[in-house]
Amino acid sequence: MSLDQDEIFEKVQAALVDALGVDEDETTRDATLVGDLGAESIDFLDIVFKLEKAFDIQIPREELSPEDILTNSEYVQNGVVTADGMKELKSRMPWADLSKFEQNPRVQDFGNLLTVGDLCSYVDSKVNA
C-alpha cells in the first residue's frame, strides 16, 4: 500500500485531532506536537496507537522518542546534547528535521522539536519503505 504525502498528512492530522482534541486548522505541517498542540507524554501513547491502527504499521517507541540517547552521559553533558549525540540522533531519526535543535541542543527543548511534518515523514518512511 503506497500513500502520497497528502493522504499521509490527512490520516496523521485525524489521529492528532482525535488524540489531542485540537482543531484541524491547528494541525499544520509546521505545528510542533508539544509546543503548539499541547501533547504530553501520555498523549504520545495514544497518538502512536492511532497511527499504528490507521496505517497498519508498528511503531517502536525508541524510534519516535530516543530517550536512551537523551539520558546517556556519553551523549549529553550539562543538559546539552554533544556532537556525538547529535550524530546518533540523526542516524536514529533520519525523518526528523533537527537543524533547529542543533543550533541550541538542550535536552529539555528536544520534546518541542517534533512537528506534524516530521511525524508525516516518519510514517512515510514506514509505509512506503
DSSP file (Angstrom, degrees, kcal/mol; ACC not computed):
  #  RESIDUE AA STRUCTURE BP1 BP2  ACC     N-H-->O    O-->H-N    N-H-->O    O-->H-N    TCO  KAPPA ALPHA  PHI   PSI    X-CA   Y-CA   Z-CA
    1    1 A M              0   0    0      0, 0.0     2,-0.5     0, 0.0     0, 0.0   0.000 360.0 360.0 360.0 115.0    0.0    0.0    0.0
    2    2 A S        -     0   0    0    126,-0.1     2,-0.4     0, 0.0   126,-0.1  -0.888 360.0-170.0-107.0 131.6    1.6    3.2   -1.2
    3    3 A L        -     0   0    0     -2,-0.5     2,-0.1   121,-0.1   125,-0.0  -0.918  15.5-131.4-120.0 144.9    0.3    6.5    0.1
    4    4 A D     >  -     0   0    0     -2,-0.4     4,-2.4     1,-0.1     5,-0.2  -0.437  35.9 -96.5 -88.4 171.3    1.1   10.0   -1.1
    5    5 A Q  H  > S+     0   0    0      1,-0.2     4,-2.7     2,-0.2     5,-0.2   0.850 122.3  51.1 -54.8 -40.5    2.1   12.9    1.2
    6    6 A D  H  > S+     0   0    0      2,-0.2     4,-2.6     1,-0.2    -1,-0.2   0.904 109.7  48.9 -68.3 -40.9   -1.5   14.3    1.3
    7    7 A E  H  > S+     0   0    0     -3,-0.2     4,-2.0     2,-0.2    -2,-0.2   0.916 113.5  47.5 -64.0 -42.2   -3.1   11.0    2.2
    8    8 A I  H  X S+     0   0    0     -4,-2.4     4,-2.7     1,-0.2     5,-0.2   0.942 111.6  50.3 -63.0 -47.3   -0.5   10.5    5.0
    9    9 A F  H  X S+     0   0    0     -4,-2.7     4,-3.1     1,-0.2     5,-0.2   0.915 109.1  51.8 -58.1 -44.6   -1.0   14.1    6.3
   10   10 A E  H  X S+     0   0    0     -4,-2.6     4,-2.3     1,-0.2    -1,-0.2   0.906 113.0  44.1 -60.7 -42.4   -4.8   13.7    6.4
   11   11 A K  H  X S+     0   0    0     -4,-2.0     4,-2.1     2,-0.2    -1,-0.2   0.893 115.1  47.8 -71.1 -39.2   -4.5   10.5    8.4
   12   12 A V  H  X S+     0   0    0     -4,-2.7     4,-2.4     2,-0.2    -2,-0.2   0.934 112.6  50.2 -64.1 -45.2   -1.8   11.9   10.8
   13   13 A Q  H  X S+     0   0    0     -4,-3.1     4,-2.8    -5,-0.2     5,-0.2   0.914 109.7  50.1 -58.8 -45.1   -3.9   15.0   11.2
   14   14 A A  H  X S+     0   0    0     -4,-2.3     4,-2.3    -5,-0.2    -1,-0.2   0.899 110.2  50.6 -62.0 -40.7   -7.1   13.0   12.0
   15   15 A A  H  X S+     0   0    0     -4,-2.1     4,-2.8     1,-0.2    -1,-0.2   0.906 113.0  45.9 -63.6 -41.3   -5.1   10.9   14.6
   16   16 A L  H  X S+     0   0    0     -4,-2.4     4,-2.9     2,-0.2     6,-0.5   0.902 111.5  50.5 -70.0 -41.4   -3.8   14.1   16.2
   17   17 A V  H  X S+     0   0    0     -4,-2.8     4,-1.5     1,-0.2     5,-0.3   0.925 116.2  43.6 -59.7 -44.2   -7.2   15.8   16.3
   18   18 A D  H  < S+     0   0    0     -4,-2.3    -2,-0.2    -5,-0.2    -1,-0.2   0.920 119.4  40.7 -67.3 -46.1   -8.7   12.7   17.8
   19   19 A A  H  < S+     0   0    0     -4,-2.8    -2,-0.2    -5,-0.2    -3,-0.2   0.856 127.7  29.3 -73.9 -36.1   -5.9   12.1   20.4
   20   20 A L  H  < S-     0   0    0     -4,-2.9    -3,-0.2    -5,-0.2    -2,-0.2   0.549  95.1-127.4-105.9  -9.5   -5.3   15.8   21.4
   21   21 A G     <  +     0   0    0     -4,-1.5     2,-0.2    -5,-0.4    -4,-0.2   0.841  60.4 142.4  65.1  31.7   -8.7   17.3   20.9
   22   22 A V        -     0   0    0     -6,-0.5    -1,-0.2    -5,-0.3     2,-0.2  -0.568  55.1 -98.3 -98.4 166.7   -7.3   20.1   18.8
   23   23 A D    >>  -     0   0    0     -2,-0.2     3,-1.2     1,-0.1     4,-0.9  -0.516  26.9-119.5 -83.1 154.1   -8.8   21.7   15.7
   24   24 A E  G >4 S+     0   0    0      1,-0.3     3,-0.9     2,-0.2    -1,-0.1   0.886 113.2  57.5 -58.2 -40.0   -7.9   20.6   12.2
   25   25 A D  G 34 S+     0   0    0      1,-0.3    -1,-0.3     2,-0.0     3,-0.2   0.677 101.7  57.2 -70.6 -13.4   -6.7   24.0   11.3
   26   26 A E  G <4 S+     0   0    0     -3,-1.2     2,-1.8     1,-0.2    -1,-0.3   0.763  90.1  77.0 -80.8 -26.4   -4.2   23.9   14.2
   27   27 A T    <<  +     0   0    0     -4,-0.9    -1,-0.2    -3,-0.9     2,-0.1  -0.474  63.9 154.1 -90.2  69.1   -2.5   20.8   12.9
   28   28 A T    >   -     0   0    0     -2,-1.8     3,-1.0    -3,-0.2    88,-0.4  -0.445  60.2-103.9 -85.0 166.9   -0.4   22.3   10.2
   29   29 A R  T 3  S+     0   0    0      1,-0.2    88,-2.9    87,-0.2    89,-0.3   0.811 122.1  49.7 -61.0 -29.7    2.8   20.6    9.0
   30   30 A D  T 3  S+     0   0    0     86,-0.2    -1,-0.2    85,-0.1     2,-0.1   0.600  83.9 111.5 -87.0 -11.5    4.8   23.2   10.9
   31   31 A A    <   -     0   0    0     -3,-1.0    85,-2.2    84,-0.1     2,-0.3  -0.402  67.0-130.4 -66.5 134.5    3.0   22.8   14.2
   32   32 A T  B  >> -A  115   0A   0     83,-0.2     5,-2.0     1,-0.1     4,-0.9  -0.667   9.7-134.2 -85.3 142.8    5.0   21.2   17.0
   33   33 A L  T  45S+     0   0    0     81,-2.9     6,-2.8    -2,-0.3    -1,-0.1   0.901 100.7  27.3 -64.0 -42.2    3.3   18.4   18.8
   34   34 A V  T  >5S+     0   0    0     77,-0.5     4,-1.2    80,-0.4    78,-0.2   0.952 127.6  38.3 -85.4 -56.7    4.3   19.6   22.3
   35   35 A G  T  45S+     0   0    0     76,-0.2    -2,-0.1     2,-0.2    77,-0.1   0.931 130.7  23.6 -63.7 -50.2    4.6   23.4   21.9
   36   36 A D  T  <5S+     0   0    0     -4,-0.9    -3,-0.2     1,-0.1    -1,-0.2   0.865 132.8  34.3 -87.5 -38.9    1.8   24.2   19.5
   37   37 A L  T  4<S-     0   0    0     -5,-2.0    -3,-0.2     2,-0.1    -2,-0.2   0.514  98.3-126.1-101.0  -5.2   -0.6   21.2   20.0
   38   38 A G     <  +     0   0    0     -4,-1.2    -4,-0.2    -6,-0.3    -3,-0.1   0.731  42.4 172.1  73.8  22.4    0.0   20.7   23.8
   39   39 A A        -     0   0    0     -6,-2.8     2,-0.3    -7,-0.2    -1,-0.2  -0.422  13.4-161.6 -66.9 138.3    0.8   17.0   23.6
   40   40 A E    >>  -     0   0    0     -2,-0.1     4,-1.2     1,-0.0     3,-1.1  -0.732  37.0 -95.9-113.3 168.2    2.1   15.4   26.8
   41   41 A S  H 3> S+     0   0    0      1,-0.3     4,-0.7    -2,-0.3     3,-0.5   0.850 125.0  54.8 -56.1 -35.7    4.0   12.2   27.2
   42   42 A I  H >> S+     0   0    0      1,-0.2     4,-0.9     2,-0.2     3,-0.6   0.849 102.6  58.8 -65.1 -31.7    0.8   10.2   27.9
   43   43 A D  H <> S+     0   0    0     -3,-1.1     4,-2.9     1,-0.2    -1,-0.2   0.819  93.2  66.4 -65.4 -30.9   -0.7   11.5   24.7
   44   44 A F  H 3X S+     0   0    0     -4,-1.2     4,-2.9    -3,-0.5    -1,-0.2   0.849  96.1  55.2 -63.0 -33.2    2.1   10.0   22.6
   45   45 A L  H <X S+     0   0    0     -4,-0.7     4,-2.3    -3,-0.6    -1,-0.2   0.924 111.4  44.5 -62.1 -43.4    0.9    6.5   23.5
   46   46 A D  H  X S+     0   0    0     -4,-0.9     4,-2.6     2,-0.2    -2,-0.2   0.912 113.6  49.8 -66.5 -44.2   -2.5    7.4   22.2
   47   47 A I  H  X S+     0   0    0     -4,-2.9     4,-2.6     2,-0.2     5,-0.2   0.937 112.0  47.9 -60.7 -47.8   -1.0    9.0   19.1
   48   48 A V  H  X S+     0   0    0     -4,-2.9     4,-2.8     1,-0.2     5,-0.2   0.921 111.7  50.5 -59.8 -45.3    1.2    6.0   18.4
   49   49 A F  H  X S+     0   0    0     -4,-2.3     4,-2.1    -5,-0.2    -1,-0.2   0.928 112.3  46.8 -58.7 -46.5   -1.7    3.6   18.8
   50   50 A K  H  X S+     0   0    0     -4,-2.6     4,-2.7     1,-0.2    -1,-0.2   0.880 113.5  48.2 -65.8 -38.4   -3.9    5.6   16.4
   51   51 A L  H  X S+     0   0    0     -4,-2.6     4,-2.4     2,-0.2     6,-0.3   0.906 109.9  51.8 -68.7 -40.9   -1.1    5.9   13.8
   52   52 A E  H  X>S+     0   0    0     -4,-2.8     4,-1.2    -5,-0.2     5,-1.1   0.915 115.3  42.9 -59.7 -42.0   -0.4    2.1   14.1
   53   53 A K  H  <5S+     0   0    0     -4,-2.1    -2,-0.2    -5,-0.2    -1,-0.2   0.920 114.6  48.9 -70.0 -45.3   -4.1    1.4   13.5
   54   54 A A  H  <5S+     0   0    0     -4,-2.7    -2,-0.2     1,-0.2    -1,-0.2   0.857 126.2  26.5 -65.0 -36.3   -4.6    4.0   10.7
   55   55 A F  H  <5S-     0   0    0     -4,-2.4    -1,-0.2    -5,-0.2    -2,-0.2   0.453 100.1-124.6-108.8  -2.0   -1.6    2.9    8.7
   56   56 A D  T  <5 +     0   0    0     -4,-1.2     2,-0.3    -5,-0.2    -3,-0.2   0.944  67.4 128.5  54.9  51.5   -1.3   -0.8    9.8
   57   57 A I      < -     0   0    0     -5,-1.1     2,-0.4    -6,-0.3    -1,-0.2  -0.864  60.2-120.0-129.1 164.1    2.3   -0.3   10.9
   58   58 A Q        -     0   0    0     -2,-0.3   -10,-0.0    -3,-0.1    -5,-0.0  -0.906  21.5-162.8-103.1 134.7    4.4   -1.0   14.1
   59   59 A I        -     0   0    0     -2,-0.4     2,-0.2   -11,-0.1    -7,-0.1  -0.870   9.5-149.1-120.5  97.6    6.0    2.0   15.8
   60   60 A P    >>  -     0   0    0      0, 0.0     3,-1.6     0, 0.0     4,-0.9  -0.455  18.8-130.1 -63.4 134.2    8.8    1.0   18.2
   61   61 A R  H >> S+     0   0    0      1,-0.3     4,-2.3     2,-0.2     3,-0.6   0.858 103.4  59.4 -56.5 -39.9    8.8    3.6   20.9
   62   62 A E  H 34 S+     0   0    0      1,-0.2    -1,-0.3     2,-0.2     6,-0.1   0.701  97.6  62.3 -67.4 -16.8   12.6    4.3   20.7
   63   63 A E  H <4 S+     0   0    0     -3,-1.6    -1,-0.2     1,-0.1    -2,-0.2   0.898 113.6  31.9 -73.8 -39.0   12.2    5.3   17.1
   64   64 A L  H << S+     0   0    0     -4,-0.9    -2,-0.2    -3,-0.6    -1,-0.1   0.799 132.2  31.7 -85.6 -30.1   10.0    8.3   17.9
   65   65 A S     <  -     0   0    0     -4,-2.3     2,-2.6     1,-0.0     3,-0.3  -0.793  65.1-168.5-134.6  90.8   11.5    9.1   21.2
   66   66 A P    >>  +     0   0    0      0, 0.0     4,-1.7     0, 0.0     3,-1.3  -0.303  28.4 151.6 -79.2  60.1   15.2    8.3   21.6
   67   67 A E  H 3>  +     0   0    0     -2,-2.6     4,-1.5     1,-0.3     5,-0.1   0.800  64.8  66.7 -63.2 -27.8   15.2    8.8   25.4
   68   68 A D  H 34 S+     0   0    0     -3,-0.3    -1,-0.3     1,-0.2     4,-0.1   0.826 105.5  43.5 -63.3 -29.0   18.1    6.4   25.7
   69   69 A I  H X4 S+     0   0    0     -3,-1.3     3,-1.4     1,-0.2     6,-0.3   0.909 112.6  51.6 -76.7 -44.1   20.3    8.9   23.8
   70   70 A L  H 3< S+     0   0    0     -4,-1.7    -2,-0.2     1,-0.3    -1,-0.2   0.645 114.5  42.8 -71.6 -14.0   19.0   11.9   25.7
   71   71 A T  T 3< S+     0   0    0     -4,-1.5     2,-0.6    -5,-0.2    -1,-0.3   0.300  90.1 105.6-110.9   8.8   19.6   10.3   29.1
   72   72 A N    X>  -     0   0    0     -3,-1.4     3,-1.9     1,-0.1     4,-1.4  -0.800  61.1-150.7 -96.6 121.4   23.1    8.9   28.2
   73   73 A S  T 34 S+     0   0    0     -2,-0.6    -1,-0.1     1,-0.3    -4,-0.1   0.667  96.6  66.4 -65.6 -14.3   26.0   10.7   29.7
   74   74 A E  T 34 S+     0   0    0      1,-0.2    -1,-0.3    10,-0.0    11,-0.2   0.798 114.4  28.5 -71.5 -28.1   28.1    9.7   26.7
   75   75 A Y  T <4 S+     0   0    0     -3,-1.9     7,-3.1    -6,-0.3     2,-0.4   0.518 118.8  56.6-110.8  -9.7   25.9   11.9   24.5
   76   76 A V  E  <  +B   81   0B   0     -4,-1.4     2,-0.4     5,-0.3     5,-0.2  -0.986  53.3 178.5-130.8 131.1   24.8   14.6   26.9
   77   77 A Q  E >  S-B   80   0B   0      3,-2.8     3,-1.7    -2,-0.4    -3,-0.0  -0.993  74.6 -11.7-132.5 129.7   26.8   17.0   29.0
   78   78 A N  T 3  S-     0   0    0     -2,-0.4    -1,-0.1     1,-0.3     3,-0.1   0.860 128.9 -54.1  52.1  39.8   25.4   19.7   31.3
   79   79 A G  T 3  S+     0   0    0      1,-0.2    28,-2.6    27,-0.1     2,-0.4   0.571 117.2 110.4  77.7   7.6   22.0   19.2   29.8
   80   80 A V  E <  S-BC  77 106B   0     -3,-1.7    -3,-2.8    26,-0.2     2,-0.3  -0.951  71.3-119.6-120.8 136.8   23.2   19.7   26.2
   81   81 A V  E     -B   76   0B   0     24,-3.1    -5,-0.3    -2,-0.4   -11,-0.1  -0.565  33.3-135.3 -73.3 129.5   23.5   17.1   23.5
   82   82 A T     >  -     0   0    0     -7,-3.1     4,-2.5    -2,-0.3     5,-0.2  -0.186  27.1 -97.4 -77.9 174.1   27.1   16.7   22.3
   83   83 A A  H  > S+     0   0    0      1,-0.2     4,-2.2     2,-0.2     5,-0.1   0.901 128.3  49.8 -59.1 -42.1   28.3   16.4   18.7
   84   84 A D  H  > S+     0   0    0      1,-0.2     4,-2.2     2,-0.2    -1,-0.2   0.895 109.5  52.0 -62.9 -39.5   28.3   12.6   19.1
   85   85 A G  H  > S+     0   0    0    -10,-0.3     4,-2.6     2,-0.2    -2,-0.2   0.898 108.2  50.5 -63.3 -41.1   24.8   12.7   20.5
   86   86 A M  H  X S+     0   0    0     -4,-2.5     4,-2.7     2,-0.2    -1,-0.2   0.909 109.4  51.3 -62.7 -42.0   23.6   14.8   17.5
   87   87 A K  H  X S+     0   0    0     -4,-2.2     4,-2.0     1,-0.2    -1,-0.2   0.912 111.4  47.6 -61.3 -42.1   25.2   12.3   15.1
   88   88 A E  H  X S+     0   0    0     -4,-2.2     4,-2.0     2,-0.2    -2,-0.2   0.908 111.6  50.0 -65.0 -43.5   23.4    9.5   17.0
   89   89 A L  H  X S+     0   0    0     -4,-2.6     4,-2.5     1,-0.2    -2,-0.2   0.921 110.8  49.9 -61.1 -44.2   20.1   11.3   16.9
   90   90 A K  H  < S+     0   0    0     -4,-2.7    -1,-0.2     1,-0.2    -2,-0.2   0.880 111.4  48.1 -64.3 -38.0   20.4   12.0   13.2
   91   91 A S  H  < S+     0   0    0     -4,-2.0    -1,-0.2    -5,-0.2    -2,-0.2   0.856 117.4  42.5 -71.4 -32.1   21.2    8.4   12.4
   92   92 A R  H  < S+     0   0    0     -4,-2.0    -2,-0.2     1,-0.2    -1,-0.2   0.786 124.7  34.9 -81.5 -28.9   18.2    7.2   14.6
   93   93 A M    ><  +     0   0    0     -4,-2.5     3,-1.9    -5,-0.2    -1,-0.2  -0.473  62.5 153.5-126.3  60.4   15.8    9.9   13.3
   94   94 A P  T 3  S+     0   0    0      0, 0.0    -1,-0.1     0, 0.0    -3,-0.1   0.720  74.7  60.4 -63.5 -18.7   16.6   10.5    9.6
   95   95 A W  T 3  S+     0   0    0     -3,-0.1     2,-0.3     2,-0.1    26,-0.2   0.557  90.8  85.0 -84.2 -10.2   13.0   11.6    9.1
   96   96 A A  S <  S-     0   0    0     -3,-1.9     2,-1.0    -6,-0.1    -3,-0.1  -0.729  77.6-129.2 -99.0 143.9   13.2   14.5   11.5
   97   97 A D        +     0   0    0     -2,-0.3     3,-0.3     1,-0.1     4,-0.3  -0.790  33.4 169.4 -88.3 104.2   14.5   18.0   10.8
   98   98 A L     >  +     0   0    0     -2,-1.0     4,-2.4     1,-0.2     5,-0.2   0.296  44.5 104.6 -99.1   9.5   17.0   18.5   13.6
   99   99 A S  H  > S+     0   0    0      1,-0.2     4,-0.9     2,-0.2    -1,-0.2   0.887  82.2  46.5 -62.2 -40.3   18.5   21.7   12.2
  100  100 A K  H >> S+     0   0    0     -3,-0.3     3,-0.8     1,-0.2     4,-0.7   0.934 113.6  48.8 -64.7 -45.5   16.8   24.0   14.7
  101  101 A F  H >4 S+     0   0    0     -4,-0.3     3,-0.9     1,-0.2    -2,-0.2   0.864 103.0  62.4 -62.5 -36.5   17.6   21.8   17.6
  102  102 A E  H 3< S+     0   0    0     -4,-2.4    -1,-0.2     1,-0.3    -2,-0.2   0.804  94.7  61.6 -62.0 -29.4   21.3   21.6   16.5
  103  103 A Q  H << S+     0   0    0     -4,-0.9    -1,-0.3    -3,-0.8    -2,-0.2   0.832 129.4   7.0 -66.7 -31.8   21.6   25.3   17.0
  104  104 A N  S << S-     0   0    0     -3,-0.9     2,-2.4    -4,-0.7    -1,-0.3  -0.550  77.4-171.6-150.1  76.4   20.8   25.0   20.7
  105  105 A P        +     0   0    0      0, 0.0   -24,-3.1     0, 0.0     2,-0.4  -0.294  19.4 160.0 -80.5  60.8   20.6   21.3   21.6
  106  106 A R  B >>  -C   80   0B   0     -2,-2.4     3,-1.7   -26,-0.2     4,-0.6  -0.678  41.6-136.3 -81.7 131.7   19.3   21.5   25.1
  107  107 A V  G >4 S+     0   0    0    -28,-2.6     3,-1.6    -2,-0.4     4,-0.5   0.876 102.8  59.7 -53.5 -41.9   17.8   18.2   26.2
  108  108 A Q  G 34 S+     0   0    0    -29,-0.4    -1,-0.3     1,-0.3     3,-0.2   0.724 104.9  50.4 -64.5 -19.9   14.8   19.9   27.8
  109  109 A D  G X4 S+     0   0    0     -3,-1.7     3,-1.3     1,-0.2     4,-0.3   0.562  84.4  91.1 -91.3  -8.9   13.9   21.5   24.4
  110  110 A F  G XX S+     0   0    0     -3,-1.6     3,-1.9    -4,-0.6     4,-0.5   0.886  80.9  56.1 -57.1 -42.3   14.0   18.2   22.5
  111  111 A G  G 34 S+     0   0    0     -4,-0.5   -77,-0.5     1,-0.3     3,-0.3   0.756  99.7  60.7 -62.3 -24.5   10.3   17.5   23.0
  112  112 A N  G <4 S+     0   0    0     -3,-1.3    -1,-0.3     1,-0.2    -2,-0.2   0.475  92.8  72.4 -80.8  -0.2    9.4   20.8   21.4
  113  113 A L  T <4  +     0   0    0     -3,-1.9    -1,-0.2    -4,-0.3    -2,-0.2   0.886  65.6  96.2 -81.7 -43.0   11.0   19.8   18.2
  114  114 A L     <  -     0   0    0     -4,-0.5   -81,-2.9    -3,-0.3   -80,-0.4  -0.303  55.9-168.8 -63.3 121.7    8.8   17.2   16.7
  115  115 A T  B  >  -A   32   0A   0    -83,-0.3     4,-2.1    -2,-0.1   -83,-0.2  -0.611  37.7-109.8-104.3 167.7    6.4   18.7   14.1
  116  116 A V  H  > S+     0   0    0    -85,-2.2     4,-2.3   -88,-0.4   -87,-0.2   0.889 122.4  55.4 -59.9 -39.1    3.4   17.3   12.4
  117  117 A G  H  > S+     0   0    0    -88,-2.9     4,-2.4   -86,-0.2    -1,-0.2   0.895 105.3  51.2 -61.5 -41.1    5.5   17.3    9.2
  118  118 A D  H  > S+     0   0    0    -89,-0.3     4,-2.6     2,-0.2    -1,-0.2   0.917 109.1  51.0 -61.0 -42.8    8.2   15.2   11.0
  119  119 A L  H  X S+     0   0    0     -4,-2.1     4,-2.6     1,-0.2    -2,-0.2   0.899 109.8  50.2 -62.2 -40.8    5.5   12.7   12.1
  120  120 A C  H  X S+     0   0    0     -4,-2.3     4,-2.7     2,-0.2    -1,-0.2   0.905 110.2  50.0 -63.1 -42.0    4.3   12.6    8.4
  121  121 A S  H  X S+     0   0    0     -4,-2.4     4,-2.2     2,-0.2    -2,-0.2   0.900 110.8  50.3 -63.1 -40.5    7.9   11.9    7.2
  122  122 A Y  H  X S+     0   0    0     -4,-2.6     4,-1.4     2,-0.2    -2,-0.2   0.954 112.4  45.4 -62.1 -50.3    8.3    9.2    9.8
  123  123 A V  H  X S+     0   0    0     -4,-2.6     4,-3.3     1,-0.2     3,-0.4   0.912 111.1  54.6 -59.8 -42.6    5.0    7.5    8.8
  124  124 A D  H  X S+     0   0    0     -4,-2.7     4,-2.5     1,-0.2    -1,-0.2   0.901 105.4  52.8 -56.6 -43.0    6.0    7.9    5.1
  125  125 A S  H  < S+     0   0    0     -4,-2.2    -1,-0.2     1,-0.2    -2,-0.2   0.801 115.7  41.0 -66.0 -27.8    9.3    6.1    5.8
  126  126 A K  H >< S+     0   0    0     -4,-1.4     3,-0.6    -3,-0.4    -2,-0.2   0.897 119.9  41.0 -84.1 -44.3    7.4    3.2    7.4
  127  127 A V  H 3< S+     0   0    0     -4,-3.3    -3,-0.2     1,-0.2    -2,-0.2   0.893 124.0  35.5 -73.5 -42.2    4.5    2.9    4.9
  128  128 A N  T 3<        0   0    0     -4,-2.5    -1,-0.2    -5,-0.3    -2,-0.1   0.086 360.0 360.0-102.7  23.4    6.4    3.5    1.7
  129  129 A A    <         0   0    0     -3,-0.6    -1,-0.2    -5,-0.0    -2,-0.1   0.509 360.0 360.0 -68.2 360.0    9.6    1.7    2.8
